[in-house]
Amino acid sequence: MEWWGKALLCIAAYLTGSINFAIIFSRLKGTDITKKGSGNPGTMNVLRSVGKLWGVLTFVCDCAKGVIFAVIGMYWIGSADWLFILGLITVLGHVFPIYSKFKGGKGVATSIGVFIVAYPVVGAVVLAVLIIMLLFVKYGFIGSVTCITAITIYSCVVGRDNVAVLVCSLIIWLIVLLRHYSNIKRFIKGEENTLKLVGKNQSKDLTDEAKDDESENSDRRKENEQ
């Protein structure tokens, strides 16, 4: 493929990755996901704050973005290098979407889509493990980070002789890890929202958190005045 064709595919990968299904589906439900729960426009927050069906649809659509461009890279361009290059660009589009002022999701579903194309069996196992962890671990981010870390290690071992595979895999892992920094901070403070695939989820909206913060600040001001 000519260089300009690859350049157009890179642009298409970013623009497609930038489509945020969490925002789209939450608006169909008459709400704004960026003001619900953690405020993150991603699968976990949709599952927790909008509904399980909409969360599953969000995951599937976000995952499909990674699958589509990984397949294009592998079978159209015909290169494992381009599988990961287009996959990485799609993840970057999801995390830093041009349509949403560069404030997107955390890249887990899209990353899994890329890795499933690269390693179908291992990718399917990782996806199954993620679902199982979500059933038994009440903090969704733990399953997400654990699974992406595991498949990144596998990718680096299998693709250790391919610079593009190594670099792209590690960048995807680093992006996912850094995007979960706020979750880790809240978890350490004991403030992280929980997630239940079975039963009703309870999470605090950002507006409620702001009210609580204002109330706490008001109490502190009163104490200082006394």
Phi, psi and omega in degrees: 000140179294159184299324182290330176293319178294323178297318178296323178293324177297317178296316179297321179297316180294314182294322177290319177299331182287346178292118184258105183286337177297316178292317181298310184290324179293325177292327175297332177270004177078027179222170180245108185298335180288351178243013180243145177056236180283345182087354181280128179278072182216179186303310185300318181290326177292316177304316186282320193253337184250314180157152185293319179300314180292328176294318178296317178298320178298314180299313182299315182292319178293321178296320181299327179300315178294319180298313185303310185280336172293319177296317178300315180296319184283317190253338177269305176286328176081042184211133175295327177303312184284337171304311183282327179295309179293324177298315179298316180297322177295318177298317178299321177297320180294317184282324181236069186285134180292334183282343185235039178056035176064023177245097184240202181280197186255000169085003185294306183299315180296321178296317178298322177301318179295312183291330178296322177291320181290317184224080188306313183291309181295321178298318178295321178296316179299318178297317178297319179296320178300315180297317180297318180296323178293333178286328188246342178251123188283351178254107186300326186293334180296315177296318181298309182293319180299314183291318178294323178296316182297314183285335174292317177300316179299316181298319181291326178288311182292320183258028186298339180266000181246112185298317182298317179296315180299308184295312182296318179299314182292323178294317177301313179300316181296319178300311181298317181297312181294325179291342178261011181301318180295324177297317180297318179298314179295323180296316179298323179279353182077024184246004183290135176293144178266163180225130176236124175283336176244124182101183184268135177270147175235122179218153182265130179289159178298325179295322178292320178297321180297319179296318179297317179298317180296320179296317178296318179296321179296319179297320180295320179298319180295320179296320180294324179293326178284000000 
